[in-house]
Structure formats: structure tokens, C-alpha cells
Amino acid sequence: MTRTLALYALAFLALAAPWLSGAVTIPWDAKAQFQPQLNFLANSLAQGQSPLWTPNVFSGWPQIADPQSLLFSPLHLLLAWLDPHVDFRSADAITFIALFFGGCGIILYVRDRGWHSAGALVAALAFAFGGSAASRIQHTNEILSLCYLPVGLWLLTSALHRSSLALGTGAGLAAGLMAAGRDQVALLGLYVLAGAALANWIDGGVARFRASIRPIAAFAVTAVIIAGIPVLLTALLAADSNRPQIDYAAAVTGSLHPAHLLTLAFSNLFATNSPDVGYWGPPSFPWGPTGLILAQNMGELYCGAIPLIALFGFGMVRGWLWAREIRFFSIVLAVALFYALGRYTPVFHALYDLLPCVSLYRRPADATFVMGAMLAIVSGYLVHRFLSAGADPVRAVRLQWLAVVGLAIAIPSTALGVALSVGKLDAAILPILIGLGWAALAVLALMIARRLCARPFAAAWVLTLAITGDLAWSNAPNISTGLPASFYDVLRRDTTNETVALIKSRLSTAAAYGRRDRVELIGLGYHWPNLGLVHGFDHVFGQNPLRFRDFKQATGVGDTVAVPEQRRFSPLYPSYRSAFADLFGVRVIATGVPIEQIDTALKPGDLTFLARTKDAYVYENSRALPRVMVLNDWRVVDFEALIRSGWPDVDPARAVLLERLPDALPTPSAASGTRAGTARLVRYGNTEVIVDVETPANGFLVLTDVWNPWWRAEIDGAAAPILKADVLFRAVQLTPGRHEIRFTFHPLSGALEELAAKVRARLPSNASRR
């Protein structure tokens, strides 16, 4: 066992070396989404602030409810606590540590069943560096969820076989941490664990079921304790978001195309990682309309030649796929495949309708993560069976290798046929030849390992070298998985980027007068929208698939603003020359193209041009309103109607718009010439805002951070209601005089109150009782 783990660690380090050495860094979402989240977490902890809410994106956002925030990832939380200046290599190392322990979980599972160490190593390496774990390593949350799965499987099955309370608790811890990821891979992983428990009961009968009650109870209680709060908070956030659920038609646009299965045999078949050739797989121009919305790397499934040969040559031909030891994993592998194929089979539609929570997620292709894990475990068993079996009948051996030869003809022929049908035969030939070369090497390695059956660890060395070399070549860092760290220099806290420096300079000048202005970063690239989380300034937008429903409707902007075309306008926010832009306090706007190409309603003089930097055209809006204002005039309006029709003829610097009358109605006085009050920011933290106000008359303090029911307010220490103001923002009613207003964020009590209110709203009305 020790030697197996040592060999695994050696091969793992060899495969992870390009990232761990700093030669490349995990790109795309790992940097655009998760690196800023990690930096915000580290910065908050270093400053003694709570990281549960951030003002840096979407004009205020509940981090504690956001699955992307990494708040419930112990490894990331530990790193953020230890290192206030988290660099790219440290963040990447966390991803590889998770993958390493996921592979260890497979080795421990295999050890408990007495499988050959070579099978354990093939399975662990295929899991950690094959399939979606390799091609989609940038999806940090889903990688973490995937890595908890084998550890949970090992602990859960061990707990059930030994009726162990301690192991059941450990399995619940792994399942709870996986569920806290709140992504589709976590959901599918939980179904796999539930299926493993069910399979155990079916296999062992009533006696096994009775013996499992205690460990299953410990498992369930622990998982709920770990994941209950984050899941509840996210459920409440999702219910009030732009995507409370995903309808079937939208979900299946993220289906895996059947042609993608060819990448199990041929890495980079569709030139996913060859920009000089150009991607030609589905969806792309050569295929015509497919109705799919799928990033090109999501169809890369290569796990190595040895697992594929084992699957077909040993599993299907010899019938070992249905062996009692792996029957459960074979079934899960098939279900995950059909799930991933989405619209192309009826299975996903049935699962979408029947299984709870499936409708919360887009992109059934995410099931390829689970599919890769199951393929790894199944191939590990098949390698074990091949190496451990005695002398086979001559007919069986011939049939086995004839099947391998048949595969060597059928699969390349299919790939060539697909390429020919879309006019890309020339692009397919080299990947197919390379794939056949690795397949030939895999067959040779398997034959040598079989001859070394009397020396099991020598056989393990042979197959480990073969699959490590295969994966090091076929799944090497590429444009989807590994780019130079310098590409993301703007995400470093100490960057010297001139655009960032200019933005900070203009904001700090305004801050000297007690202001806290916002910025917009439009069309500057995929990794720019969440930049505020790194550098501590407030972006009106950001990058996240989740947003508050009202915010999305009011602004009209989607998940991100990485390219100019994604900056849409709305009736309420029709231009940078608008009341809503001023209300947001948009002071600095940096765009990747001249701003007139984005906002065609602008006229000369509406904005001040500041500079043309290497990255951006930078402008200033001198009309930006302060973050806090005392207003003595008010109007009651229909916010839904405003979202549809636009801002009324009301000066937002003089009157506040409310959706309902306050309990104690003040007398509007601005119109009669009463002197306006003053507001001064005393403290502006992540989860606490303190404002000193002085007003000569009744009125309102307006704080232009997004309204959220989990915030509370106090006026001079006494609780006060927070009104929803100006469609998106917050207001507190004031009486004449000087006051201290304190806003604080209370997600747990706020969520429980919100949940109780939703439950009460569903109860039958008692109004008719006499």
C-alpha cells in the first residue's frame, strides 16, 4: 500500500509539474471567477472583515449564499487565512491537492477490495488527469465536488460493511463538503452515494440494511450539519435570482454531442487545443446549426488508452463489466453517459422530470465529470482482473485481442467518417495517428505487465509509466488548461497595469471627499469583470451565472461584460447619460472599444475622456451621485412598471422613489424649500456600513447598495426597517436632527425569517375565520 501511494505521488507530481512549477497557471474560470473570490476572501480575513458579503461586484452580493465564493471549501479557507496575498501558484496547488486526495480515495477503495496495485494506479491517474478533470480543470468548484466523491465512496462503503459509526460520520463529512459546493457535479455525486447505499442493501438483504442504520444515520446527520446552511442560503438566493430553475429546452443546449465520444480514443481530435488549426467539433461552423451552447473544451473526454482498451477489450468482450464487484459502477457509468448526452437520448428528459434538483442546473454535459470517475474505477478493476486472472482459454484470449484489433479499425474509421462529413479530414488525421500510437503502446504495456504477474509491483511500474506518459502528452497544458501566468497580471494585487492604476487614482481622489464611487469595466476581456474583488473597488457588474432578479431586469446585463456586445442597456438604465447611471455612482468607465460603439445614445460632453491605455478607453462621469444621500422628498411608484418603462421625471438627487408607503408617513418638504440634510460615511465595510446624518426635516437616508432582506438597520441604536428605494437600493426613514445609522448583514437570522415568511405565505389563510 505504501509503495502504491508513493508511486502514485511520483506520477502525480510529474503530471502536475507544469502548473506546480509556475510554468503555466490554470486559466479561464479559475482566474476570471475563482481567483478573485479567493483574493477577496484572503483580503477580508487579513483586514479583520467578514467575507460574507461583498460590495465589489453587482453593487453588493451575498458571498455566503454564492456557490462560487469558496467560503465552504476548507482548503481554500485555510489558504486564505494563512496567506493574505494568495498567488496563482498557491491557488492552483489547492486544485491539485484536491485531485491528489481524490485519487488516494480510489486507491484506498481498491485496497479494501484486494485489487491489483496496477489497477489502483491506472484508476487513480485516469481519475486525476483524465476526462473532464483534465479538460475542465478551470472549473474549480466542480473539481472540488468531484474529488470528494471517491473519498465519500470509500468511507461510505467501508462504514456499511463494518457498521461503523465513525466511518459513517467521515462519509457524511465528505458528502456534506461535496453538497456545500452546490453545483451539478455535487448533486450527481450525492445521487451516486445514495445509489451505493442502495446497492449495498440490495446485495446484503435485510441483515445488511439493519446493520447500516447507525452509520447511515451518522452519515445523514453529519452531511446536513455541514451543508444545511449553505444549501438553504443558496436556495433562497436562487428563488430570488435570474435563474430559479432551468427549463428543459434551455438545459439541453448544454448536451454532450455524440461525436464528442470519439475524444475518448483521440485526444484533441477536434483541434480543441490547436488554435492554429481551428476548432471543428460540435458546435462549430462546419457542423451547421446544432442548437448547442457548449465551450469547446467540454467535449474533451480522453482518459488514456489503457482505460479504453480495458473497457472494450476486457470489459465488454469478456463480460467483466457485469462482474459483481463493479456492476454498480458500470450502471452509474452508463447512466452518467446518457445524462451527459442530454437531448440525444430520452434518459435525461426522464431524469430531469423525476430527480429532485436536476432542473436547477444547465448543461447536462457536466455529468462527464462523474462519467470520468466511474470509467477510472471500472478500468482499474478490469486491469486488476486482466493481471490477476490465471491462464485463459485460448479462444477467450483470441476473442479479446481480436476485439482490440476490431476497435483499432472501427473507431478510427468512425472518426475519419465524421471528419469527412464536415470537410475536416486533413485536421483529423494527425490526432487519430497519435491516438493509435498510444493505443499500441498501451497494448504493449498490458502484455508486458501480464508477463510480470509474479512481480505485481513491477507490473504496476510498467502500466504507471505507460499511462503517465500518455496523459502527459495527450492532456498536456493547453489553451484551455494552462496559460502563462503573465497573461493574468492584472489580477495580481501588486500589478503595475496602467488601467488599474488610473482607476484607483480617480477613485481615491473622490474618496478623499468622503465618496465611494463605482466603476464599469466593459469589453476588456474574460478575466476583467471580477477585478474589483482583487483590488477592492466596486464594479456595477461582475461575472457570475447568478444575479438578483431585480438587478438583472433593471440593468439588462447578463452573466458577464467581457466583450462589448454583452453590455446591454435597459429602459431603466438606457445610457451612461441617465439618472440610473448617476444613482449607481458610476464614476469611471473603462471600455475595450470607444464608448460610442457601446452606448450609441451618448452625445459629446456627456462623459469626460481621461486616457487611452494599452487595455482600455477610460472615461469619467462627473454627475455620479454619492453612495449615501439624505433626501427630504419622496414618491411612491410601481417598481415593476419602472423596470418596463424607465425612470420618471424625478431628480434622484432630490427625491427618493419608494414601492410602498412607510409606516409613519413623513411630510414631503424638499419642494417647499427646506434645506437638504447631509450624510457622511463613517465606516464602509463588507458587512457593516455606518453613516452620520443630519437633517432639518423628515426624510430618508438613501444607501445605493442593492437591497437584500438579510440586512438590518439601526438608528441611534434602535432597530429601523430598511425600505426598498429607487428600484434596487436601500433607504431608512429619518426624523429631524442628527443620527447615526448602522447597516449590518445578518444572513442566518435573515434567511430564517425569510424562510418562515415563505412558509406562512403558503399556509391556508385564516382570514375567513370568525
C-alpha positions in Angstrom: 0.0 0.0 0.0 2.8 2.5 0.9 4.7 1.7 -2.3 1.5 2.1 -4.3 0.8 5.6 -2.8 4.5 6.6 -3.3 4.4 5.6 -6.9 1.1 7.4 -7.4 2.6 10.5 -5.8 5.6 10.4 -8.1 3.5 10.0 -11.2 1.1 12.7 -9.9 3.9 15.2 -9.4 5.3 14.5 -12.8 1.9 15.2 -14.4 1.2 18.3 -12.3 4.7 19.8 -12.6 3.9 22.4 -15.3 1.4 24.0 -13.0 3.1 23.5 -9.7 6.3 24.9 -11.0 4.6 28.1 -12.1 5.4 27.5 -15.8 1.7 27.8 -16.5 -1.4 28.6 -14.5 -4.9 27.2 -14.6 -6.7 29.8 -16.9 -10.3 30.9 -17.7 -12.8 30.4 -14.9 -10.1 29.5 -12.4 -8.7 33.1 -12.9 -11.7 35.1 -14.0 -14.1 33.7 -11.4 -12.4 31.8 -8.6 -9.0 33.7 -8.2 -10.8 37.0 -7.4 -13.1 35.2 -5.0 -10.1 33.7 -3.2 -8.3 37.1 -3.1 -11.4 38.7 -1.7 -11.6 36.0 1.0 -8.0 36.4 1.9 -8.1 40.2 1.9 -11.2 40.2 4.1 -9.7 37.9 6.7 -6.4 39.9 6.7 -8.3 43.1 7.3 -10.5 41.6 10.1 -13.6 41.9 8.0 -16.4 39.4 7.4 -16.2 37.9 3.9 -20.0 37.0 3.9 -21.0 40.0 1.7 -19.0 41.9 -0.9 -19.7 45.4 -2.2 -17.2 44.9 -5.1 -19.5 43.2 -7.7 -23.1 43.7 -8.7 -23.4 46.7 -6.4 -23.5 44.3 -3.5 -23.6 40.5 -3.4 -24.2 37.8 -0.7 -21.0 35.7 -0.8 -22.2 33.3 1.8 -25.0 32.2 -0.5 -22.9 32.1 -3.7 -21.6 28.7 -4.7 -18.6 30.4 -6.4 -17.4 32.2 -3.3 -15.2 29.3 -1.9 -16.3 30.1 1.6 -17.2 26.5 2.3 -14.0 25.0 0.8 -11.8 24.1 3.8 -8.6 24.0 1.6 -9.3 27.5 0.2 -10.4 28.9 3.5 -7.1 27.6 5.1 -5.0 29.1 2.3 -6.8 32.5 2.5 -6.3 32.5 6.3 -2.6 31.7 6.0 -1.7 33.9 3.0 -3.3 37.3 2.6 -1.6 37.6 -0.8 -2.7 34.4 -2.5 -0.8 34.0 -5.7 -1.7 31.9 -8.8 0.6 29.0 -8.0 -0.9 28.6 -4.4 -4.4 28.7 -5.8 -3.5 26.1 -8.5 -1.9 23.9 -5.8 -5.1 23.7 -3.9 -6.8 22.3 -7.0 -4.1 19.7 -7.4 -4.1 18.8 -3.7 -7.8 18.1 -4.1 -7.2 15.9 -7.2 -4.4 14.1 -5.3 -6.7 13.2 -2.4 -9.4 12.2 -4.8 -7.0 9.7 -6.4 -6.0 8.5 -2.9 -9.7 7.8 -2.2 -9.8 5.5 -5.2 -6.6 3.7 -4.2 -8.0 3.2 -0.7 -11.2 1.9 -2.1 -9.3 -0.5 -4.3 -7.1 -1.6 -1.4 -10.1 -2.7 0.7 -11.1 -5.0 -2.2 -7.8 -6.5 -2.8 -7.4 -5.4 -6.3 -4.0 -5.4 -8.1 -2.0 -2.3 -7.4 -1.6 -1.6 -11.1 -5.3 -1.4 -11.4 -5.4 1.1 -8.5 -2.7 3.3 -10.1 -4.4 3.3 -13.5 -7.7 4.2 -11.9 -6.2 7.0 -9.7 -4.2 8.6 -12.5 -7.1 8.4 -15.0 -9.3 10.0 -12.4 -7.0 12.9 -11.6 -5.6 13.6 -15.1 -8.2 12.3 -17.5 -11.6 13.3 -18.8 -13.2 16.4 -17.6 -10.9 16.5 -14.5 -8.2 17.5 -17.1 -10.0 19.3 -19.8 -12.2 21.3 -17.4 -9.7 21.8 -14.5 -10.5 25.5 -14.6 -14.0 24.8 -13.2 -12.7 24.8 -9.6 -16.0 24.2 -7.8 -16.8 21.2 -9.9 -13.3 19.8 -9.5 -13.7 20.0 -5.7 -17.0 18.3 -5.8 -15.6 15.6 -8.0 -12.7 15.0 -5.6 -14.9 14.4 -2.6 -16.8 11.6 -4.4 -14.2 8.8 -4.3 -13.3 9.7 -0.7 -17.0 9.6 0.2 -17.5 6.3 -1.6 -14.6 4.7 0.2 -15.7 5.9 3.6 -19.4 5.1 3.0 -18.9 1.6 1.7 -16.4 0.9 4.5 -18.9 2.2 7.0 -21.7 0.0 5.6 -19.5 -3.2 5.5 -18.2 -2.6 9.1 -21.3 -1.0 10.5 -19.0 1.8 11.7 -20.4 5.0 13.2 -17.0 6.7 12.9 -16.7 5.9 9.2 -20.3 6.9 8.6 -19.5 10.3 10.2 -16.5 10.6 7.9 -18.5 9.7 4.9 -21.1 12.3 5.9 -18.3 14.9 6.2 -17.2 14.2 2.7 -20.8 14.3 1.4 -21.5 17.5 3.3 -18.5 19.2 1.8 -19.4 18.0 -1.6 -23.0 19.2 -1.2 -21.7 22.6 0.0 -20.2 23.0 -3.5 -23.9 23.4 -4.7 -23.0 22.6 -8.3 -24.3 19.9 -10.6 -21.4 17.6 -10.1 -22.1 17.7 -6.3 -25.7 16.8 -7.0 -24.8 13.9 -9.2 -22.2 12.8 -6.6 -24.8 12.7 -3.9 -27.0 10.5 -6.1 -24.0 8.2 -6.6 -23.5 7.9 -2.9 -27.2 7.2 -2.4 -27.0 4.6 -5.1 -24.0 3.0 -3.4 -26.0 2.7 -0.2 -29.0 1.2 -2.1 -26.8 -1.3 -3.9 -25.3 -2.3 -0.5 -28.8 -3.0 0.8 -29.8 -5.0 -2.3 -26.7 -7.0 -2.1 -26.9 -7.8 1.6 -30.6 -8.1 2.2 -32.4 -7.3 5.5 -29.4 -8.1 7.7 -27.2 -5.6 5.9 -29.9 -3.0 6.0 -30.3 -3.3 9.7 -26.6 -3.1 10.3 -26.4 0.0 8.2 -28.9 2.1 10.1 -26.4 3.6 12.6 -23.7 4.5 10.0 -26.3 5.8 7.6 -27.9 8.0 10.4 -24.4 9.3 11.3 -23.8 10.0 7.6 -27.0 11.9 7.1 -26.8 13.9 10.3 -23.2 15.0 9.6 -23.9 15.9 5.9 -26.9 18.0 6.9 -24.9 19.8 9.6 -22.1 20.6 7.1 -24.2 21.5 4.1 -27.6 22.6 5.5 -26.8 26.3 6.0 -25.1 26.9 2.6 -27.7 24.9 0.7 -30.5 26.8 2.4 -29.0 30.2 1.7 -28.3 29.3 -1.9 -31.9 28.0 -2.3 -33.3 31.3 -1.0 -30.9 33.3 -3.3 -31.8 31.2 -6.3 -35.5 31.7 -5.7 -35.0 35.4 -6.0 -32.4 35.2 -8.8 -32.4 35.4 -12.5 -32.5 31.6 -12.7 -34.7 30.0 -10.0 -34.7 27.0 -12.3 -33.6 26.0 -15.8 -36.3 24.8 -18.2 -35.7 21.6 -20.2 -35.2 23.4 -23.5 -32.6 25.7 -22.1 -30.8 22.9 -20.2 -30.3 20.6 -23.2 -28.5 23.3 -25.1 -25.6 22.1 -22.9 -25.8 18.5 -24.0 -22.7 16.5 -25.0 -22.8 15.7 -28.7 -22.4 12.0 -29.5 -19.4 12.9 -31.7 -17.6 14.0 -28.6 -17.4 10.4 -27.5 -14.7 9.9 -30.1 -12.4 12.0 -27.9 -12.3 9.0 -25.5 -10.0 7.5 -28.1 -8.4 10.5 -29.7 -7.3 13.5 -27.6 -7.6 16.8 -29.4 -9.4 15.2 -32.3 -11.4 18.4 -32.9 -8.4 20.7 -32.5 -9.8 22.0 -29.2 -6.3 22.8 -28.2 -4.9 23.8 -31.6 -5.7 27.4 -32.4 -3.6 27.2 -35.5 -5.9 24.5 -36.9 -9.2 25.9 -35.5 -11.8 24.0 -33.6 -14.1 22.0 -35.8 -16.2 19.9 -33.4 -19.8 20.4 -32.4 -20.9 23.2 -32.0 -18.9 25.0 -34.7 -19.4 26.3 -38.2 -18.5 23.1 -40.1 -21.4 21.3 -38.3 -24.0 24.0 -39.0 -26.8 24.6 -36.5 -26.7 22.2 -33.6 -28.7 24.0 -31.0 -25.9 23.6 -28.5 -24.2 26.1 -26.3 -21.1 24.4 -25.2 -17.5 25.6 -24.7 -15.2 23.6 -27.0 -13.1 22.0 -24.1 -16.3 20.5 -22.6 -16.2 17.7 -25.2 -12.7 16.5 -24.4 -13.0 13.2 -22.6 -9.7 11.4 -23.1 -8.7 9.3 -20.0 -5.8 7.4 -21.6 -5.6 4.5 -23.9 -5.3 1.8 -21.2 -8.8 2.6 -19.7 -10.4 2.5 -23.1 -8.8 -0.8 -24.1 -9.7 -2.3 -20.8 -13.3 -1.1 -21.2 -13.8 -2.7 -24.6 -11.2 -5.4 -24.8 -11.7 -6.8 -21.2 -15.0 -5.4 -20.0 -17.3 -5.8 -22.9 -15.8 -8.7 -24.8 -15.0 -10.8 -21.7 -18.2 -9.7 -19.9 -16.3 -8.4 -16.9 -18.2 -5.1 -16.9 -21.1 -7.0 -15.3 -18.9 -8.6 -12.6 -20.4 -8.3 -9.2 -17.5 -6.2 -7.9 -18.2 -3.3 -10.3 -21.7 -3.8 -11.5 -22.8 -0.7 -9.6 -20.1 1.4 -11.2 -20.9 0.1 -14.7 -24.5 1.1 -14.2 -23.6 4.5 -13.0 -21.1 4.9 -15.9 -23.9 4.2 -18.3 -26.4 6.5 -16.6 -23.8 9.3 -16.4 -23.2 8.9 -20.2 -26.9 9.1 -21.1 -27.3 12.0 -18.7 -24.4 13.9 -20.4 -25.8 13.2 -23.8 -28.9 15.2 -22.8 -31.2 15.8 -25.7 -29.7 12.9 -27.8 -31.4 10.2 -25.7 -34.7 10.1 -23.7 -32.8 9.3 -20.5 -32.0 12.9 -19.5 -35.6 14.0 -20.1 -36.8 11.3 -17.7 -34.2 12.2 -15.1 -35.0 15.9 -15.5 -38.6 15.2 -14.7 -38.1 12.6 -11.9 -35.0 13.5 -9.9 -35.2 16.4 -7.5 -32.9 19.5 -8.2 -31.9 18.4 -11.7 -33.9 21.3 -13.1 -31.8 23.8 -11.1 -28.8 23.3 -13.5 -28.0 24.0 -17.1 -25.6 21.8 -19.1 -26.1 18.0 -18.7 -22.6 17.7 -20.1 -21.4 18.3 -16.5 -22.1 14.6 -15.9 -18.9 13.9 -17.8 -17.1 14.6 -14.5 -18.9 11.6 -12.9 -18.6 9.6 -16.1 -14.8 10.0 -16.0 -14.6 9.0 -12.3 -16.7 5.9 -13.0 -14.6 5.0 -16.1 -11.5 5.3 -14.0 -12.8 2.9 -11.3 -14.2 0.4 -13.8 -10.9 0.4 -15.8 -8.9 -0.1 -12.7 -10.9 -3.2 -11.9 -10.6 -4.5 -15.4 -6.8 -4.1 -15.3 -6.8 -5.9 -12.0 -8.9 -8.7 -13.4 -6.6 -9.0 -16.5 -3.5 -9.1 -14.5 -4.8 -11.4 -11.7 -6.6 -14.0 -13.9 -4.9 -17.3 -14.4 -4.3 -18.9 -17.8 -7.2 -18.0 -20.0 -8.7 -20.3 -22.6 -7.1 -19.8 -26.0 -10.4 -18.9 -27.6 -11.1 -16.2 -25.0 -7.7 -14.7 -25.5 -8.1 -14.7 -29.2 -11.5 -13.1 -28.9 -10.2 -10.5 -26.6 -7.3 -9.3 -28.8 -9.5 -9.6 -32.0 -11.8 -7.1 -30.3 -8.9 -4.8 -29.7 -7.9 -5.1 -33.3 -11.5 -4.5 -34.3 -11.6 -1.4 -32.2 -8.4 -0.2 -33.8 -10.2 -0.3 -37.1 -13.8 0.7 -36.2 -13.1 3.7 -34.0 -10.6 5.4 -36.3 -12.9 4.7 -39.3 -15.8 6.3 -37.5 -13.6 9.3 -36.6 -12.5 9.6 -40.2 -16.1 9.4 -41.4 -17.2 12.2 -39.1 -14.3 14.3 -40.2 -15.0 13.6 -43.9 -18.7 14.5 -43.4 -17.8 18.0 -42.2 -14.9 18.6 -44.6 -12.2 18.3 -41.9 -10.4 15.1 -42.9 -7.0 16.8 -43.0 -7.4 18.1 -39.5 -8.3 14.7 -38.1 -5.5 12.5 -39.5 -2.7 13.5 -37.1 -4.8 13.2 -33.8 -6.0 9.8 -35.0 -2.5 8.6 -35.8 -1.2 9.8 -32.4 -4.1 8.1 -30.7 -3.4 4.8 -32.4 0.3 5.1 -31.4 -0.7 5.5 -27.7 -3.1 2.6 -28.1 -0.4 0.4 -29.5 1.9 1.4 -26.6 -1.0 0.6 -24.1 -1.4 -2.9 -25.6 2.3 -3.5 -25.3 2.4 -2.3 -21.7 -0.6 -4.5 -20.8 1.1 -7.6 -22.4 4.4 -6.9 -20.5 2.5 -6.3 -17.3 0.7 -9.6 -17.7 4.1 -11.4 -18.1 5.2 -9.8 -14.8 2.2 -11.2 -12.9 4.6 -12.9 -10.5 6.1 -9.4 -9.7 3.0 -7.2 -9.1 4.8 -4.0 -8.3 6.9 -4.3 -11.4 3.7 -4.7 -13.4 2.4 -1.6 -11.6 5.5 0.3 -12.7 5.1 -0.6 -16.3 1.4 0.5 -16.5 2.1 3.6 -14.4 4.8 4.7 -16.8 2.6 4.0 -19.8 -0.5 5.9 -18.6 1.6 8.7 -17.2 3.4 9.2 -20.5 0.1 9.0 -22.4 -1.6 11.6 -20.2 1.4 13.9 -20.0 1.4 14.1 -23.8 -2.3 13.9 -24.6 -3.6 16.1 -21.7 -0.7 18.4 -21.5 -1.3 22.1 -20.6 -3.1 23.9 -23.5 -5.1 27.0 -24.2 -8.0 25.6 -22.1 -6.0 24.3 -19.1 -2.6 26.1 -18.8 -1.5 29.5 -19.9 1.4 31.7 -18.8 0.8 33.5 -15.5 1.8 36.8 -17.1 -1.5 36.7 -19.1 -3.3 37.4 -15.9 -1.0 40.1 -14.4 -4.0 42.5 -13.9 -5.3 40.0 -11.3 -2.2 40.5 -9.1 -2.6 42.8 -6.1 0.7 44.5 -6.9 0.1 44.8 -10.6 1.5 47.9 -12.4 -1.2 47.8 -15.0 -1.8 51.4 -16.1 -5.6 51.0 -16.5 -5.9 49.7 -12.9 -3.6 52.4 -11.7 -5.7 55.1 -13.4 -9.0 53.7 -12.0 -7.6 53.6 -8.5 -6.3 57.1 -8.8 -9.6 58.6 -9.9 -11.5 56.7 -7.2 -9.1 57.7 -4.4 -9.4 61.3 -5.4 -13.2 61.0 -4.9 -12.8 59.1 -1.7 -10.8 62.0 -0.2 -14.1 63.8 -0.2 -16.0 61.0 1.6 -17.3 59.4 -1.6 -17.3 55.7 -2.6 -17.8 55.6 -6.4 -18.3 52.7 -8.7 -16.7 51.7 -12.0 -17.8 49.8 -15.1 -15.3 47.5 -16.9 -16.7 46.7 -20.3 -15.3 44.5 -23.0 -11.8 44.3 -21.6 -11.5 40.5 -21.6 -12.8 37.4 -19.8 -10.9 37.9 -16.6 -11.7 41.6 -16.0 -15.3 41.8 -14.7 -14.5 40.5 -11.2 -11.4 42.6 -10.9 -12.9 44.6 -8.1 -12.8 41.6 -5.8 -9.0 41.7 -6.1 -8.3 45.4 -5.9 -11.1 46.5 -3.6 -13.1 48.8 -5.8 -16.8 48.5 -6.6 -17.9 47.3 -10.1 -21.5 47.7 -11.0 -21.4 44.3 -12.7 -19.2 41.2 -12.5 -19.1 37.7 -13.7 -21.5 35.2 -12.2 -24.3 33.0 -13.6 -26.4 34.1 -10.6 -27.7 37.6 -10.1 -30.6 39.1 -8.2 -33.7 39.0 -10.5 -34.4 42.7 -10.0 -30.9 43.7 -10.7 -30.9 41.6 -14.0 -34.2 43.1 -15.1 -33.3 46.7 -14.1 -29.9 46.7 -15.9 -30.5 44.2 -18.7 -26.9 42.8 -18.4 -26.2 39.1 -18.4 -23.6 36.8 -16.7 -20.6 39.0 -17.6 -19.4 42.0 -19.6 -16.2 40.5 -21.0 -16.9 41.7 -24.6 -18.6 45.0 -25.6 -21.7 43.3 -27.0 -22.5 42.0 -23.6 -23.1 45.5 -22.2 -26.8 45.8 -23.0 -28.9 48.7 -21.8 -32.5 48.7 -20.5 -35.4 51.1 -20.2 -34.4 51.9 -16.7 -30.7 52.1 -17.5 -30.8 53.3 -21.1 -27.4 55.1 -21.3 -24.4 56.3 -19.2 -26.2 59.7 -19.5 -29.1 58.6 -17.3 -30.5 59.0 -13.8 -29.8 55.4 -13.1 -26.1 55.6 -14.1 -25.8 58.6 -11.7 -27.6 56.7 -8.9 -25.2 53.8 -9.2 -22.5 56.3 -8.7 -20.7 55.2 -11.9 -17.6 57.5 -11.8 -15.1 55.7 -14.1 -15.9 53.6 -17.2 -13.2 51.6 -18.9 -14.1 50.0 -22.3 -12.4 47.9 -24.8 -13.6 50.0 -27.7 -14.6 53.6 -28.0 -17.6 54.1 -25.7 -19.8 55.4 -28.5 -19.8 51.9 -30.0 -21.3 50.6 -26.8 -23.7 53.4 -25.9 -24.9 55.0 -29.1 -27.2 57.4 -27.1 -24.2 59.4 -25.8 -23.6 62.9 -27.0 -20.4 65.0 -27.0 -19.7 66.2 -23.5 -21.8 63.5 -21.7 -18.6 61.9 -20.4 -15.1 63.1 -19.9 -12.4 61.2 -21.8 -9.5 60.5 -19.5 -7.0 58.3 -21.3 -6.3 55.6 -23.9 -4.3 52.8 -22.1 -3.0 49.6 -23.5 -6.2 47.8 -22.4 -8.9 50.4 -22.5 -10.5 53.7 -23.3 -11.2 55.3 -19.9 -13.9 57.9 -19.2 -15.3 59.8 -16.2 -18.9 60.6 -15.3 -18.9 63.8 -13.3 -22.6 63.5 -12.5 -22.1 60.3 -10.3 -24.1 60.7 -7.1 -22.7 59.9 -3.7 -23.2 56.4 -2.1 -25.3 58.0 0.7 -27.7 60.9 0.5 -30.3 62.5 2.7 -33.5 63.3 0.7 -36.5 65.1 2.1 -38.8 64.5 -0.8 -40.3 61.1 -1.8 -42.6 59.5 -4.4 -44.5 56.1 -4.3 -44.2 54.3 -7.6 -44.6 50.8 -9.1 -41.1 49.4 -9.5 -42.1 46.7 -11.9 -43.6 49.4 -14.1 -40.5 51.5 -13.9 -38.3 48.5 -15.0 -40.5 48.3 -18.1 -40.9 51.9 -18.9 -37.9 53.7 -17.4 -37.0 56.4 -14.9 -39.7 59.0 -14.3 -39.3 62.8 -14.4 -37.8 62.9 -11.0 -34.4 64.1 -9.9 -32.8 61.2 -8.0 -30.7 63.8 -6.1 -33.8 65.4 -4.7 -36.4 62.7 -4.2 -36.4 59.0 -3.4 -38.8 56.6 -5.1 -40.4 54.0 -2.8 -42.5 51.0 -3.7 -44.7 51.4 -0.6 -45.5 54.0 2.0 -43.6 53.8 5.2 -45.5 53.0 8.4 -45.2 56.6 9.7 -45.6 58.8 6.7 -43.3 61.9 6.7 -44.4 65.1 5.1 -42.5 65.8 1.9 -40.6 69.0 2.3 -38.0 69.4 -0.4 -40.5 71.1 -2.7 -41.2 73.8 -0.1 -37.6 74.8 0.0 -36.4 73.1 3.2 -32.6 72.9 3.4 -31.3 69.4 2.4 -29.7 67.2 5.0 -26.2 65.8 4.9 -24.8 62.3 5.1 -21.3 61.2 5.8 -19.8 57.7 5.5 -18.1 56.9 8.9 -17.3 53.3 8.1 -17.9 51.3 5.0 -17.0 47.6 5.5 -18.2 44.4 3.8 -20.9 43.7 6.3 -21.2 46.9 8.2 -21.9 50.5 7.0 -22.1 53.4 9.4 -23.4 56.8 8.3 -23.7 60.1 10.2 -26.6 62.1 9.1 -28.1 65.5 9.9 -31.5 66.6 8.5 -33.6 69.6 9.3 -36.8 67.8 8.4 -38.4 64.4 7.9 -36.8 62.5 5.1 -34.8 59.4 4.1 -31.2 58.2 4.1 -30.6 56.5 0.8 -27.8 54.0 0.5 -27.2 53.0 -3.1 -26.2 49.4 -2.3 -28.6 46.7 -3.5 -31.5 45.9 -1.2 -31.4 42.5 0.4 -33.7 41.1 3.1 -30.8 39.9 5.2 -29.5 43.4 6.0 -30.7 45.2 9.2 -30.5 48.9 10.2 -30.3 50.8 13.4 -30.9 54.5 14.0 -29.1 55.6 17.1 -29.0 52.0 18.3 -32.8 51.3 17.8 -33.9 48.9 15.0 -35.3 50.5 11.9 -36.8 49.0 8.8 -34.9 49.1 5.5 -37.1 50.3 2.7 -36.5 49.3 -0.9 -35.8 52.5 -2.7 -35.2 53.6 -6.3 -36.0 50.0 -7.6 -32.8 48.4 -6.3 -31.4 50.3 -3.3 -31.9 50.9 0.4 -33.5 53.7 2.4 -34.1 54.4 6.1 -36.7 56.9 7.3 -35.4 59.8 9.2 -36.7 62.4 11.7 -35.2 65.8 12.1 -31.9 66.0 13.9 -28.5 64.3 13.9 -28.4 60.5 13.8 -26.0 57.6 13.4 -27.4 54.9 11.0 -25.8 51.5 11.2 -26.4 48.8 8.5 -25.3 45.3 9.3 -25.6 42.0 7.4 -27.3 39.0 9.2 -27.6 36.2 6.7 -28.5 33.4 9.1 -31.3 35.1 11.0 -32.4 36.9 7.9 -32.6 33.7 5.9 -34.6 32.0 8.7 -37.0 34.9 8.8 -37.3 34.9 5.0 -37.9 31.1 5.1 -40.6 31.5 7.8 -42.3 34.2 5.8 -42.4 32.0 2.7 -43.8 29.1 4.7 -46.5 31.4 6.2 -47.4 32.6 2.7 -48.1 29.1 1.6 -50.3 28.2 4.6 -54.1 28.5 4.1 -55.4 31.9 5.0 -57.2 32.3 8.3 -58.9 35.5 7.2 -62.3 33.8 6.8 -62.4 32.7 10.4 -65.0 34.4 12.6 
